Amino acid sequence: MLALETRASAGVGVAISVTTIPAAAYLGVGELDKVPGALAVLAVNVVMISAGRAATLLTQRRLMNERP
């Protein structure tokens, strides 16, 4: 949502990749004792990205309704 509303679309994409890809890639390493931690990090990242998207849309909706 931030990428759609600003000119920083490439930067936002890089930030999302930096937070999700390492956690997802760590699952493929094969160290089974570290898998739960990697899954937890990935899940928290996905939840926070979704929460940020929802907050952005709600804020935009409120701002649009306040316009005269």
mmCIF file as Biopython writes it, N, C-alpha, C and O atoms, coordinates in Angstrom:
data_model
#
loop_
_atom_site.group_PDB
_atom_site.id
_atom_site.type_symbol
_atom_site.label_atom_id
_atom_site.label_alt_id
_atom_site.label_comp_id
_atom_site.label_asym_id
_atom_site.label_entity_id
_atom_site.label_seq_id
_atom_site.pdbx_PDB_ins_code
_atom_site.Cartn_x
_atom_site.Cartn_y
_atom_site.Cartn_z
_atom_site.occupancy
_atom_site.B_iso_or_equiv
_atom_site.auth_seq_id
_atom_site.auth_asym_id
_atom_site.pdbx_PDB_model_num
ATOM 1   N N  . MET A ? 1  ? 0.823   -1.179  0.000  1.0 0.0 1  A 1 
ATOM 2   C CA . MET A ? 1  ? 0.000   0.000   0.000  1.0 0.0 1  A 1 
ATOM 3   C C  . MET A ? 1  ? 0.873   1.250   0.000  1.0 0.0 1  A 1 
ATOM 4   O O  . MET A ? 1  ? 0.572   2.226   -0.687 1.0 0.0 1  A 1 
ATOM 5   N N  . LEU A ? 2  ? 1.933   1.217   0.758  1.0 0.0 2  A 1 
ATOM 6   C CA . LEU A ? 2  ? 2.837   2.365   0.785  1.0 0.0 2  A 1 
ATOM 7   C C  . LEU A ? 2  ? 3.466   2.581   -0.587 1.0 0.0 2  A 1 
ATOM 8   O O  . LEU A ? 2  ? 3.635   3.719   -1.025 1.0 0.0 2  A 1 
ATOM 9   N N  . ALA A ? 3  ? 3.807   1.502   -1.255 1.0 0.0 3  A 1 
ATOM 10  C CA . ALA A ? 3  ? 4.418   1.615   -2.574 1.0 0.0 3  A 1 
ATOM 11  C C  . ALA A ? 3  ? 3.460   2.236   -3.577 1.0 0.0 3  A 1 
ATOM 12  O O  . ALA A ? 3  ? 3.891   2.947   -4.484 1.0 0.0 3  A 1 
ATOM 13  N N  . LEU A ? 4  ? 2.164   1.977   -3.426 1.0 0.0 4  A 1 
ATOM 14  C CA . LEU A ? 4  ? 1.193   2.562   -4.341 1.0 0.0 4  A 1 
ATOM 15  C C  . LEU A ? 4  ? 0.981   4.047   -4.080 1.0 0.0 4  A 1 
ATOM 16  O O  . LEU A ? 4  ? 0.623   4.790   -4.994 1.0 0.0 4  A 1 
ATOM 17  N N  . GLU A ? 5  ? 1.193   4.481   -2.863 1.0 0.0 5  A 1 
ATOM 18  C CA . GLU A ? 5  ? 0.901   5.855   -2.476 1.0 0.0 5  A 1 
ATOM 19  C C  . GLU A ? 5  ? 2.113   6.782   -2.492 1.0 0.0 5  A 1 
ATOM 20  O O  . GLU A ? 5  ? 1.958   7.997   -2.374 1.0 0.0 5  A 1 
ATOM 21  N N  . THR A ? 6  ? 3.299   6.235   -2.636 1.0 0.0 6  A 1 
ATOM 22  C CA . THR A ? 6  ? 4.502   7.071   -2.646 1.0 0.0 6  A 1 
ATOM 23  C C  . THR A ? 6  ? 5.350   6.714   -3.861 1.0 0.0 6  A 1 
ATOM 24  O O  . THR A ? 6  ? 5.044   5.784   -4.606 1.0 0.0 6  A 1 
ATOM 25  N N  . ARG A ? 7  ? 6.402   7.466   -4.035 1.0 0.0 7  A 1 
ATOM 26  C CA . ARG A ? 7  ? 7.319   7.180   -5.135 1.0 0.0 7  A 1 
ATOM 27  C C  . ARG A ? 7  ? 8.408   6.201   -4.718 1.0 0.0 7  A 1 
ATOM 28  O O  . ARG A ? 7  ? 9.324   5.934   -5.495 1.0 0.0 7  A 1 
ATOM 29  N N  . ALA A ? 8  ? 8.325   5.674   -3.527 1.0 0.0 8  A 1 
ATOM 30  C CA . ALA A ? 8  ? 9.358   4.790   -2.990 1.0 0.0 8  A 1 
ATOM 31  C C  . ALA A ? 8  ? 9.033   3.323   -3.214 1.0 0.0 8  A 1 
ATOM 32  O O  . ALA A ? 8  ? 9.330   2.490   -2.357 1.0 0.0 8  A 1 
ATOM 33  N N  . SER A ? 9  ? 8.435   2.992   -4.340 1.0 0.0 9  A 1 
ATOM 34  C CA . SER A ? 9  ? 7.985   1.618   -4.558 1.0 0.0 9  A 1 
ATOM 35  C C  . SER A ? 9  ? 9.137   0.619   -4.537 1.0 0.0 9  A 1 
ATOM 36  O O  . SER A ? 9  ? 8.989   -0.473  -3.988 1.0 0.0 9  A 1 
ATOM 37  N N  . ALA A ? 10 ? 10.262  0.962   -5.114 1.0 0.0 10 A 1 
ATOM 38  C CA . ALA A ? 10 ? 11.396  0.032   -5.111 1.0 0.0 10 A 1 
ATOM 39  C C  . ALA A ? 10 ? 11.930  -0.155  -3.700 1.0 0.0 10 A 1 
ATOM 40  O O  . ALA A ? 10 ? 12.263  -1.273  -3.305 1.0 0.0 10 A 1 
ATOM 41  N N  . GLY A ? 11 ? 12.013  0.911   -2.951 1.0 0.0 11 A 1 
ATOM 42  C CA . GLY A ? 11 ? 12.503  0.827   -1.574 1.0 0.0 11 A 1 
ATOM 43  C C  . GLY A ? 11 ? 11.607  -0.007  -0.691 1.0 0.0 11 A 1 
ATOM 44  O O  . GLY A ? 11 ? 12.094  -0.762  0.151  1.0 0.0 11 A 1 
ATOM 45  N N  . VAL A ? 12 ? 10.315  0.117   -0.866 1.0 0.0 12 A 1 
ATOM 46  C CA . VAL A ? 12 ? 9.370   -0.670  -0.077 1.0 0.0 12 A 1 
ATOM 47  C C  . VAL A ? 12 ? 9.491   -2.145  -0.428 1.0 0.0 12 A 1 
ATOM 48  O O  . VAL A ? 12 ? 9.450   -2.997  0.460  1.0 0.0 12 A 1 
ATOM 49  N N  . GLY A ? 13 ? 9.639   -2.451  -1.689 1.0 0.0 13 A 1 
ATOM 50  C CA . GLY A ? 13 ? 9.807   -3.844  -2.102 1.0 0.0 13 A 1 
ATOM 51  C C  . GLY A ? 13 ? 11.067  -4.458  -1.528 1.0 0.0 13 A 1 
ATOM 52  O O  . GLY A ? 13 ? 11.063  -5.616  -1.111 1.0 0.0 13 A 1 
ATOM 53  N N  . VAL A ? 14 ? 12.140  -3.693  -1.504 1.0 0.0 14 A 1 
ATOM 54  C CA . VAL A ? 14 ? 13.389  -4.184  -0.923 1.0 0.0 14 A 1 
ATOM 55  C C  . VAL A ? 14 ? 13.216  -4.413  0.571  1.0 0.0 14 A 1 
ATOM 56  O O  . VAL A ? 14 ? 13.698  -5.416  1.097  1.0 0.0 14 A 1 
ATOM 57  N N  . ALA A ? 15 ? 12.543  -3.509  1.260  1.0 0.0 15 A 1 
ATOM 58  C CA . ALA A ? 15 ? 12.331  -3.666  2.701  1.0 0.0 15 A 1 
ATOM 59  C C  . ALA A ? 15 ? 11.525  -4.921  3.009  1.0 0.0 15 A 1 
ATOM 60  O O  . ALA A ? 15 ? 11.829  -5.634  3.965  1.0 0.0 15 A 1 
ATOM 61  N N  . ILE A ? 16 ? 10.513  -5.192  2.217  1.0 0.0 16 A 1 
ATOM 62  C CA . ILE A ? 16 ? 9.707   -6.392  2.430  1.0 0.0 16 A 1 
ATOM 63  C C  . ILE A ? 16 ? 10.541  -7.640  2.150  1.0 0.0 16 A 1 
ATOM 64  O O  . ILE A ? 16 ? 10.448  -8.619  2.890  1.0 0.0 16 A 1 
ATOM 65  N N  . SER A ? 17 ? 11.340  -7.621  1.115  1.0 0.0 17 A 1 
ATOM 66  C CA . SER A ? 17 ? 12.192  -8.765  0.800  1.0 0.0 17 A 1 
ATOM 67  C C  . SER A ? 17 ? 13.212  -9.023  1.901  1.0 0.0 17 A 1 
ATOM 68  O O  . SER A ? 17 ? 13.488  -10.172 2.247  1.0 0.0 17 A 1 
ATOM 69  N N  . VAL A ? 18 ? 13.766  -7.954  2.443  1.0 0.0 18 A 1 
ATOM 70  C CA . VAL A ? 18 ? 14.770  -8.091  3.496  1.0 0.0 18 A 1 
ATOM 71  C C  . VAL A ? 18 ? 14.173  -8.736  4.739  1.0 0.0 18 A 1 
ATOM 72  O O  . VAL A ? 18 ? 14.878  -9.443  5.459  1.0 0.0 18 A 1 
ATOM 73  N N  . THR A ? 19 ? 12.900  -8.510  5.005  1.0 0.0 19 A 1 
ATOM 74  C CA . THR A ? 19 ? 12.302  -9.075  6.207  1.0 0.0 19 A 1 
ATOM 75  C C  . THR A ? 19 ? 11.738  -10.473 6.007  1.0 0.0 19 A 1 
ATOM 76  O O  . THR A ? 19 ? 11.661  -11.235 6.970  1.0 0.0 19 A 1 
ATOM 77  N N  . THR A ? 20 ? 11.345  -10.836 4.800  1.0 0.0 20 A 1 
ATOM 78  C CA . THR A ? 20 ? 10.691  -12.133 4.615  1.0 0.0 20 A 1 
ATOM 79  C C  . THR A ? 20 ? 11.580  -13.212 4.006  1.0 0.0 20 A 1 
ATOM 80  O O  . THR A ? 20 ? 11.496  -14.370 4.416  1.0 0.0 20 A 1 
ATOM 81  N N  . ILE A ? 21 ? 12.412  -12.874 3.058  1.0 0.0 21 A 1 
ATOM 82  C CA . ILE A ? 21 ? 13.189  -13.890 2.347  1.0 0.0 21 A 1 
ATOM 83  C C  . ILE A ? 21 ? 14.187  -14.616 3.245  1.0 0.0 21 A 1 
ATOM 84  O O  . ILE A ? 21 ? 14.270  -15.842 3.159  1.0 0.0 21 A 1 
ATOM 85  N N  . PRO A ? 22 ? 14.954  -13.932 4.105  1.0 0.0 22 A 1 
ATOM 86  C CA . PRO A ? 22 ? 15.884  -14.699 4.954  1.0 0.0 22 A 1 
ATOM 87  C C  . PRO A ? 22 ? 15.177  -15.711 5.859  1.0 0.0 22 A 1 
ATOM 88  O O  . PRO A ? 22 ? 15.665  -16.828 6.031  1.0 0.0 22 A 1 
ATOM 89  N N  . ALA A ? 23 ? 14.049  -15.338 6.432  1.0 0.0 23 A 1 
ATOM 90  C CA . ALA A ? 23 ? 13.327  -16.268 7.300  1.0 0.0 23 A 1 
ATOM 91  C C  . ALA A ? 23 ? 12.807  -17.456 6.498  1.0 0.0 23 A 1 
ATOM 92  O O  . ALA A ? 23 ? 12.879  -18.596 6.957  1.0 0.0 23 A 1 
ATOM 93  N N  . ALA A ? 24 ? 12.289  -17.195 5.311  1.0 0.0 24 A 1 
ATOM 94  C CA . ALA A ? 24 ? 11.788  -18.286 4.471  1.0 0.0 24 A 1 
ATOM 95  C C  . ALA A ? 24 ? 12.935  -19.156 3.964  1.0 0.0 24 A 1 
ATOM 96  O O  . ALA A ? 24 ? 12.799  -20.378 3.903  1.0 0.0 24 A 1 
ATOM 97  N N  . ALA A ? 25 ? 14.043  -18.554 3.605  1.0 0.0 25 A 1 
ATOM 98  C CA . ALA A ? 25 ? 15.185  -19.311 3.093  1.0 0.0 25 A 1 
ATOM 99  C C  . ALA A ? 25 ? 15.810  -20.173 4.173  1.0 0.0 25 A 1 
ATOM 100 O O  . ALA A ? 25 ? 16.337  -21.246 3.882  1.0 0.0 25 A 1 
ATOM 101 N N  . TYR A ? 26 ? 15.759  -19.724 5.395  1.0 0.0 26 A 1 
ATOM 102 C CA . TYR A ? 26 ? 16.349  -20.485 6.486  1.0 0.0 26 A 1 
ATOM 103 C C  . TYR A ? 26 ? 15.644  -21.828 6.660  1.0 0.0 26 A 1 
ATOM 104 O O  . TYR A ? 26 ? 16.246  -22.787 7.141  1.0 0.0 26 A 1 
ATOM 105 N N  . LEU A ? 27 ? 14.388  -21.900 6.275  1.0 0.0 27 A 1 
ATOM 106 C CA . LEU A ? 27 ? 13.655  -23.167 6.370  1.0 0.0 27 A 1 
ATOM 107 C C  . LEU A ? 27 ? 14.268  -24.227 5.462  1.0 0.0 27 A 1 
ATOM 108 O O  . LEU A ? 27 ? 14.196  -25.418 5.765  1.0 0.0 27 A 1 
ATOM 109 N N  . GLY A ? 28 ? 14.863  -23.810 4.364  1.0 0.0 28 A 1 
ATOM 110 C CA . GLY A ? 28 ? 15.452  -24.756 3.428  1.0 0.0 28 A 1 
ATOM 111 C C  . GLY A ? 28 ? 16.828  -25.245 3.822  1.0 0.0 28 A 1 
ATOM 112 O O  . GLY A ? 28 ? 17.364  -26.155 3.188  1.0 0.0 28 A 1 
ATOM 113 N N  . VAL A ? 29 ? 17.411  -24.662 4.856  1.0 0.0 29 A 1 
ATOM 114 C CA . VAL A ? 29 ? 18.750  -25.053 5.271  1.0 0.0 29 A 1 
ATOM 115 C C  . VAL A ? 29 ? 18.764  -26.470 5.824  1.0 0.0 29 A 1 
ATOM 116 O O  . VAL A ? 29 ? 19.734  -27.203 5.634  1.0 0.0 29 A 1 
ATOM 117 N N  . GLY A ? 30 ? 17.696  -26.857 6.506  1.0 0.0 30 A 1 
ATOM 118 C CA . GLY A ? 30 ? 17.586  -28.222 6.976  1.0 0.0 30 A 1 
ATOM 119 C C  . GLY A ? 30 ? 17.931  -28.446 8.436  1.0 0.0 30 A 1 
ATOM 120 O O  . GLY A ? 30 ? 17.920  -29.588 8.894  1.0 0.0 30 A 1 
ATOM 121 N N  . GLU A ? 31 ? 18.236  -27.394 9.181  1.0 0.0 31 A 1 
ATOM 122 C CA . GLU A ? 31 ? 18.494  -27.555 10.607 1.0 0.0 31 A 1 
ATOM 123 C C  . GLU A ? 31 ? 17.149  -27.550 11.331 1.0 0.0 31 A 1 
ATOM 124 O O  . GLU A ? 31 ? 16.573  -26.491 11.582 1.0 0.0 31 A 1 
ATOM 125 N N  . LEU A ? 32 ? 16.665  -28.723 11.656 1.0 0.0 32 A 1 
ATOM 126 C CA . LEU A ? 32 ? 15.312  -28.868 12.177 1.0 0.0 32 A 1 
ATOM 127 C C  . LEU A ? 32 ? 15.104  -28.170 13.512 1.0 0.0 32 A 1 
ATOM 128 O O  . LEU A ? 32 ? 13.979  -27.786 13.830 1.0 0.0 32 A 1 
ATOM 129 N N  . ASP A ? 33 ? 16.149  -27.997 14.294 1.0 0.0 33 A 1 
ATOM 130 C CA . ASP A ? 33 ? 15.986  -27.322 15.582 1.0 0.0 33 A 1 
ATOM 131 C C  . ASP A ? 33 ? 15.731  -25.823 15.422 1.0 0.0 33 A 1 
ATOM 132 O O  . ASP A ? 33 ? 15.234  -25.180 16.347 1.0 0.0 33 A 1 
ATOM 133 N N  . LYS A ? 34 ? 16.062  -25.270 14.274 1.0 0.0 34 A 1 
ATOM 134 C CA . LYS A ? 34 ? 15.870  -23.835 14.041 1.0 0.0 34 A 1 
ATOM 135 C C  . LYS A ? 34 ? 14.612  -23.515 13.244 1.0 0.0 34 A 1 
ATOM 136 O O  . LYS A ? 34 ? 14.266  -22.344 13.087 1.0 0.0 34 A 1 
ATOM 137 N N  . VAL A ? 35 ? 13.931  -24.521 12.744 1.0 0.0 35 A 1 
ATOM 138 C CA . VAL A ? 35 ? 12.733  -24.321 11.922 1.0 0.0 35 A 1 
ATOM 139 C C  . VAL A ? 35 ? 11.620  -23.586 12.668 1.0 0.0 35 A 1 
ATOM 140 O O  . VAL A ? 35 ? 11.034  -22.667 12.095 1.0 0.0 35 A 1 
ATOM 141 N N  . PRO A ? 36 ? 11.296  -23.941 13.919 1.0 0.0 36 A 1 
ATOM 142 C CA . PRO A ? 36 ? 10.220  -23.205 14.607 1.0 0.0 36 A 1 
ATOM 143 C C  . PRO A ? 36 ? 10.505  -21.704 14.745 1.0 0.0 36 A 1 
ATOM 144 O O  . PRO A ? 36 ? 9.602   -20.881 14.597 1.0 0.0 36 A 1 
ATOM 145 N N  . GLY A ? 37 ? 11.745  -21.360 15.024 1.0 0.0 37 A 1 
ATOM 146 C CA . GLY A ? 37 ? 12.097  -19.941 15.124 1.0 0.0 37 A 1 
ATOM 147 C C  . GLY A ? 37 ? 11.971  -19.225 13.791 1.0 0.0 37 A 1 
ATOM 148 O O  . GLY A ? 37 ? 11.478  -18.098 13.731 1.0 0.0 37 A 1 
ATOM 149 N N  . ALA A ? 38 ? 12.413  -19.874 12.724 1.0 0.0 38 A 1 
ATOM 150 C CA . ALA A ? 38 ? 12.307  -19.273 11.394 1.0 0.0 38 A 1 
ATOM 151 C C  . ALA A ? 38 ? 10.849  -19.106 10.992 1.0 0.0 38 A 1 
ATOM 152 O O  . ALA A ? 38 ? 10.477  -18.087 10.410 1.0 0.0 38 A 1 
ATOM 153 N N  . LEU A ? 39 ? 10.027  -20.096 11.298 1.0 0.0 39 A 1 
ATOM 154 C CA . LEU A ? 39 ? 8.595   -19.981 11.000 1.0 0.0 39 A 1 
ATOM 155 C C  . LEU A ? 39 ? 7.950   -18.861 11.804 1.0 0.0 39 A 1 
ATOM 156 O O  . LEU A ? 39 ? 7.100   -18.131 11.294 1.0 0.0 39 A 1 
ATOM 157 N N  . ALA A ? 40 ? 8.354   -18.728 13.052 1.0 0.0 40 A 1 
ATOM 158 C CA . ALA A ? 40 ? 7.796   -17.659 13.889 1.0 0.0 40 A 1 
ATOM 159 C C  . ALA A ? 40 ? 8.161   -16.291 13.335 1.0 0.0 40 A 1 
ATOM 160 O O  . ALA A ? 40 ? 7.313   -15.402 13.258 1.0 0.0 40 A 1 
ATOM 161 N N  . VAL A ? 41 ? 9.418   -16.121 12.950 1.0 0.0 41 A 1 
ATOM 162 C CA . VAL A ? 41 ? 9.846   -14.836 12.378 1.0 0.0 41 A 1 
ATOM 163 C C  . VAL A ? 41 ? 9.088   -14.545 11.092 1.0 0.0 41 A 1 
ATOM 164 O O  . VAL A ? 41 ? 8.627   -13.423 10.881 1.0 0.0 41 A 1 
ATOM 165 N N  . LEU A ? 42 ? 8.956   -15.539 10.239 1.0 0.0 42 A 1 
ATOM 166 C CA . LEU A ? 42 ? 8.233   -15.351 8.982  1.0 0.0 42 A 1 
ATOM 167 C C  . LEU A ? 42 ? 6.770   -15.006 9.240  1.0 0.0 42 A 1 
ATOM 168 O O  . LEU A ? 42 ? 6.216   -14.119 8.592  1.0 0.0 42 A 1 
ATOM 169 N N  . ALA A ? 43 ? 6.146   -15.704 10.185 1.0 0.0 43 A 1 
ATOM 170 C CA . ALA A ? 43 ? 4.734   -15.439 10.498 1.0 0.0 43 A 1 
ATOM 171 C C  . ALA A ? 43 ? 4.545   -14.028 11.048 1.0 0.0 43 A 1 
ATOM 172 O O  . ALA A ? 43 ? 3.611   -13.331 10.652 1.0 0.0 43 A 1 
ATOM 173 N N  . VAL A ? 44 ? 5.415   -13.604 11.948 1.0 0.0 44 A 1 
ATOM 174 C CA . VAL A ? 44 ? 5.309   -12.249 12.497 1.0 0.0 44 A 1 
ATOM 175 C C  . VAL A ? 44 ? 5.487   -11.215 11.390 1.0 0.0 44 A 1 
ATOM 176 O O  . VAL A ? 44 ? 4.759   -10.223 11.351 1.0 0.0 44 A 1 
ATOM 177 N N  . ASN A ? 45 ? 6.441   -11.430 10.496 1.0 0.0 45 A 1 
ATOM 178 C CA . ASN A ? 45 ? 6.659   -10.488 9.394  1.0 0.0 45 A 1 
ATOM 179 C C  . ASN A ? 45 ? 5.434   -10.385 8.495  1.0 0.0 45 A 1 
ATOM 180 O O  . ASN A ? 45 ? 5.032   -9.284  8.119  1.0 0.0 45 A 1 
ATOM 181 N N  . VAL A ? 46 ? 4.841   -11.516 8.151  1.0 0.0 46 A 1 
ATOM 182 C CA . VAL A ? 46 ? 3.667   -11.507 7.274  1.0 0.0 46 A 1 
ATOM 183 C C  . VAL A ? 46 ? 2.489   -10.822 7.969  1.0 0.0 46 A 1 
ATOM 184 O O  . VAL A ? 46 ? 1.764   -10.047 7.346  1.0 0.0 46 A 1 
ATOM 185 N N  . VAL A ? 47 ? 2.301   -11.106 9.247  1.0 0.0 47 A 1 
ATOM 186 C CA . VAL A ? 47 ? 1.205   -10.471 9.997  1.0 0.0 47 A 1 
ATOM 187 C C  . VAL A ? 47 ? 1.409   -8.959  10.062 1.0 0.0 47 A 1 
ATOM 188 O O  . VAL A ? 47 ? 0.460   -8.199  9.872  1.0 0.0 47 A 1 
ATOM 189 N N  . MET A ? 48 ? 2.624   -8.523  10.326 1.0 0.0 48 A 1 
ATOM 190 C CA . MET A ? 48 ? 2.893   -7.084  10.422 1.0 0.0 48 A 1 
ATOM 191 C C  . MET A ? 48 ? 2.752   -6.382  9.066  1.0 0.0 48 A 1 
ATOM 192 O O  . MET A ? 48 ? 2.276   -5.248  9.005  1.0 0.0 48 A 1 
ATOM 193 N N  . ILE A ? 49 ? 3.154   -7.035  8.001  1.0 0.0 49 A 1 
ATOM 194 C CA . ILE A ? 49 ? 2.965   -6.457  6.671  1.0 0.0 49 A 1 
ATOM 195 C C  . ILE A ? 49 ? 1.469   -6.299  6.390  1.0 0.0 49 A 1 
ATOM 196 O O  . ILE A ? 49 ? 1.041   -5.273  5.860  1.0 0.0 49 A 1 
ATOM 197 N N  . SER A ? 50 ? 0.683   -7.306  6.741  1.0 0.0 50 A 1 
ATOM 198 C CA . SER A ? 50 ? -0.769  -7.230  6.538  1.0 0.0 50 A 1 
ATOM 199 C C  . SER A ? 50 ? -1.403  -6.161  7.411  1.0 0.0 50 A 1 
ATOM 200 O O  . SER A ? 50 ? -2.302  -5.450  6.962  1.0 0.0 50 A 1 
ATOM 201 N N  . ALA A ? 51 ? -0.948  -6.039  8.648  1.0 0.0 51 A 1 
ATOM 202 C CA . ALA A ? 51 ? -1.480  -5.008  9.540  1.0 0.0 51 A 1 
ATOM 203 C C  . ALA A ? 51 ? -1.145  -3.608  9.018  1.0 0.0 51 A 1 
ATOM 204 O O  . ALA A ? 51 ? -1.977  -2.703  9.084  1.0 0.0 51 A 1 
ATOM 205 N N  . GLY A ? 52 ? 0.052   -3.436  8.508  1.0 0.0 52 A 1 
ATOM 206 C CA . GLY A ? 52 ? 0.427   -2.146  7.924  1.0 0.0 52 A 1 
ATOM 207 C C  . GLY A ? 52 ? -0.409  -1.801  6.710  1.0 0.0 52 A 1 
ATOM 208 O O  . GLY A ? 52 ? -0.795  -0.649  6.515  1.0 0.0 52 A 1 
ATOM 209 N N  . ARG A ? 53 ? -0.686  -2.803  5.896  1.0 0.0 53 A 1 
ATOM 210 C CA . ARG A ? 53 ? -1.537  -2.585  4.718  1.0 0.0 53 A 1 
ATOM 211 C C  . ARG A ? 53 ? -2.932  -2.164  5.140  1.0 0.0 53 A 1 
ATOM 212 O O  . ARG A ? 53 ? -3.498  -1.221  4.587  1.0 0.0 53 A 1 
ATOM 213 N N  . ALA A ? 54 ? -3.485  -2.865  6.121  1.0 0.0 54 A 1 
ATOM 214 C CA . ALA A ? 54 ? -4.829  -2.547  6.591  1.0 0.0 54 A 1 
ATOM 215 C C  . ALA A ? 54 ? -4.882  -1.147  7.206  1.0 0.0 54 A 1 
ATOM 216 O O  . ALA A ? 54 ? -5.832  -0.400  6.972  1.0 0.0 54 A 1 
ATOM 217 N N  . ALA A ? 55 ? -3.873  -0.798  7.983  1.0 0.0 55 A 1 
ATOM 218 C CA . ALA A ? 55 ? -3.838  0.534   8.602  1.0 0.0 55 A 1 
ATOM 219 C C  . ALA A ? 55 ? -3.748  1.627   7.538  1.0 0.0 55 A 1 
ATOM 220 O O  . ALA A ? 55 ? -4.374  2.679   7.665  1.0 0.0 55 A 1 
ATOM 221 N N  . THR A ? 56 ? -2.971  1.374   6.496  1.0 0.0 56 A 1 
ATOM 222 C CA . THR A ? 56 ? -2.849  2.355   5.417  1.0 0.0 56 A 1 
ATOM 223 C C  . THR A ? 56 ? -4.190  2.558   4.717  1.0 0.0 56 A 1 
ATOM 224 O O  . THR A ? 56 ? -4.589  3.692   4.453  1.0 0.0 56 A 1 
ATOM 225 N N  . LEU A ? 57 ? -4.883  1.467   4.418  1.0 0.0 57 A 1 
ATOM 226 C CA . LEU A ? 57 ? -6.176  1.584   3.744  1.0 0.0 57 A 1 
ATOM 227 C C  . LEU A ? 57 ? -7.216  2.271   4.624  1.0 0.0 57 A 1 
ATOM 228 O O  . LEU A ? 57 ? -7.995  3.090   4.136  1.0 0.0 57 A 1 
ATOM 229 N N  . LEU A ? 58 ? -7.235  1.947   5.915  1.0 0.0 58 A 1 
ATOM 230 C CA . LEU A ? 58 ? -8.184  2.596   6.832  1.0 0.0 58 A 1 
ATOM 231 C C  . LEU A ? 58 ? -7.905  4.089   6.950  1.0 0.0 58 A 1 
ATOM 232 O O  . LEU A ? 58 ? -8.832  4.898   6.968  1.0 0.0 58 A 1 
ATOM 233 N N  . THR A ? 59 ? -6.635  4.450   7.030  1.0 0.0 59 A 1 
ATOM 234 C CA . THR A ? 59 ? -6.269  5.869   7.113  1.0 0.0 59 A 1 
ATOM 235 C C  . THR A ? 59 ? -6.684  6.599   5.851  1.0 0.0 59 A 1 
ATOM 236 O O  . THR A ? 59 ? -7.220  7.704   5.924  1.0 0.0 59 A 1 
ATOM 237 N N  . GLN A ? 60 ? -6.446  6.000   4.700  1.0 0.0 60 A 1 
ATOM 238 C CA . GLN A ? 60 ? -6.853  6.629   3.439  1.0 0.0 60 A 1 
ATOM 239 C C  . GLN A ? 60 ? -8.359  6.798   3.376  1.0 0.0 60 A 1 
ATOM 240 O O  . GLN A ? 60 ? -8.849  7.833   2.924  1.0 0.0 60 A 1 
ATOM 241 N N  . ARG A ? 61 ? -9.085  5.812   3.816  1.0 0.0 61 A 1 
ATOM 242 C CA . ARG A ? 61 ? -10.547 5.895   3.789  1.0 0.0 61 A 1 
ATOM 243 C C  . ARG A ? 61 ? -11.036 7.035   4.683  1.0 0.0 61 A 1 
ATOM 244 O O  . ARG A ? 61 ? -11.922 7.796   4.295  1.0 0.0 61 A 1 
ATOM 245 N N  . ARG A ? 62 ? -10.462 7.148   5.870  1.0 0.0 62 A 1 
ATOM 246 C CA . ARG A ? 62 ? -10.859 8.226   6.784  1.0 0.0 62 A 1 
ATOM 247 C C  . ARG A ? 62 ? -10.514 9.595   6.207  1.0 0.0 62 A 1 
ATOM 248 O O  . ARG A ? 62 ? -11.306 10.532  6.311  1.0 0.0 62 A 1 
ATOM 249 N N  . LEU A ? 63 ? -9.350  9.713   5.607  1.0 0.0 63 A 1 
ATOM 250 C CA . LEU A ? 63 ? -8.960  10.995  5.019  1.0 0.0 63 A 1 
ATOM 251 C C  . LEU A ? 63 ? -9.856  11.368  3.847  1.0 0.0 63 A 1 
ATOM 252 O O  . LEU A ? 63 ? -10.187 12.540  3.666  1.0 0.0 63 A 1 
ATOM 253 N N  . MET A ? 64 ? -10.248 10.384  3.052  1.0 0.0 64 A 1 
ATOM 254 C CA . MET A ? 64 ? -11.137 10.667  1.930  1.0 0.0 64 A 1 
ATOM 255 C C  . MET A ? 64 ? -12.523 11.096  2.406  1.0 0.0 64 A 1 
ATOM 256 O O  . MET A ? 64 ? -13.161 11.937  1.773  1.0 0.0 64 A 1 
ATOM 257 N N  . ASN A ? 65 ? -12.993 10.526  3.513  1.0 0.0 65 A 1 
ATOM 258 C CA . ASN A ? 65 ? -14.310 10.884  4.039  1.0 0.0 65 A 1 
ATOM 259 C C  . ASN A ? 65 ? -14.307 12.254  4.704  1.0 0.0 65 A 1 
ATOM 260 O O  . ASN A ? 65 ? -15.363 12.873  4.832  1.0 0.0 65 A 1 
ATOM 261 N N  . GLU A ? 66 ? -13.146 12.743  5.130  1.0 0.0 66 A 1 
ATOM 262 C CA . GLU A ? 66 ? -13.064 14.048  5.785  1.0 0.0 66 A 1 
ATOM 263 C C  . GLU A ? 66 ? -12.960 15.208  4.801  1.0 0.0 66 A 1 
ATOM 264 O O  . GLU A ? 66 ? -13.132 16.364  5.190  1.0 0.0 66 A 1 
ATOM 265 N N  . ARG A ? 67 ? -12.684 14.920  3.551  1.0 0.0 67 A 1 
ATOM 266 C CA . ARG A ? 67 ? -12.552 15.997  2.566  1.0 0.0 67 A 1 
ATOM 267 C C  . ARG A ? 67 ? -13.891 16.696  2.364  1.0 0.0 67 A 1 
ATOM 268 O O  . ARG A ? 67 ? -14.944 16.059  2.343  1.0 0.0 67 A 1 
ATOM 269 N N  . PRO A ? 68 ? -13.828 18.025  2.215  1.0 0.0 68 A 1 
ATOM 270 C CA . PRO A ? 68 ? -15.099 18.776  2.014  1.0 0.0 68 A 1 
ATOM 271 C C  . PRO A ? 68 ? -15.705 18.552  0.668  1.0 0.0 68 A 1 
ATOM 272 O O  . PRO A ? 68 ? -16.759 19.112  0.364  1.0 0.0 68 A 1 
#
